[in-house]
Amino acid sequence: MDDIKALCDDIYRERVLRSRRMKFEDKFRAGQELFEFACSLSKAGIRGQFPELDDAGVHCELLRRLRIGEELEKQTWTPRKSLSK
């Protein structure tokens, strides 16, 4: 198990170093690609949750969820008091 963790750490370290060497334009493009990939995963999840929706319905549901995310980002977060005290 330690070998696997060491390998994962090495891979992560290499990815960080590679990203630090990237030009700004490449980082910007990578961000767009990651967003599009995340949207495709979300759409697949929506299709699984709502198999009756067509492509337009899936797209509308994705937009609805993205708007919810935007609204949540605008809210200020305050930690709740511990229930154990």
N, C-alpha and C positions, 0 to 999 in steps of 0.2 A: 504494500500500500504506500509506503514511503517513496518508492520508485515512481509511482504514478503521480504523487503530489509534486515530486521534484520535476518531473517532465512537464506537468501543467504549469508550474512556476516558471520554467524555462521558456515555454511557449508564450506565456503571458508577457514575460520580460521582453522577449524578442518583438512581440507585437507592439509594445509600448515604444521601444526604441525605433522601430520602423515608422510608427506614426509620428514620432518627433522629427524624423528626417523628411517627412512629406512637405511639399509646398502647400501654401495656403489654399490654392485652387483645388488641389487634390483632396485636401481635407474637407473642403466645402462640398465637392462632388461626392465624396464618401458619405457625408452626412445626408445628402439627398438620397443616395442609394439605400442607406440604412432606413430612412423614413419610408421609402417605397416598399422595402422588404417587410417592415413592420406592418404597413397597411395591408399587404398581401396576406400576411399571417392573420391579421384581424378579420379581413374579409372571409378567409377560410373558416375562422371560428364562427362568424356570423352566419355563414351558409350552413354550418353544422347545427347551430342553435335555431335557425329559422329556415328550414329547407324549402319552404313555400315561396320565399322571396326570389324575384328575378334579379338580374344584375343591377338594375336601377334601384331596386329596393335595398339591396346589400350596400350600394354606394350611399344611399340616404342614411342608412343606419350607421355606417362608418362615420359620416359627417356629424351625425347627432352625437356619437360618442366622443369625437374629437372636440366638439363644442363643450361638452360636459367637462372634458379634461382642461380646456382653456379656462372655464369658469372656476374649476377647483384650484388652478394655479394662481388665480387672482385672490383667492381667500388667504387670509393669514392663518397660520397654523399655531395653535397653542397647545402645549402638552397637557394631557388630562392628569388630574391628581390621582395618585395611586389608590386603588380600591383597598389595598391591604392595610392601610394606616387607619 
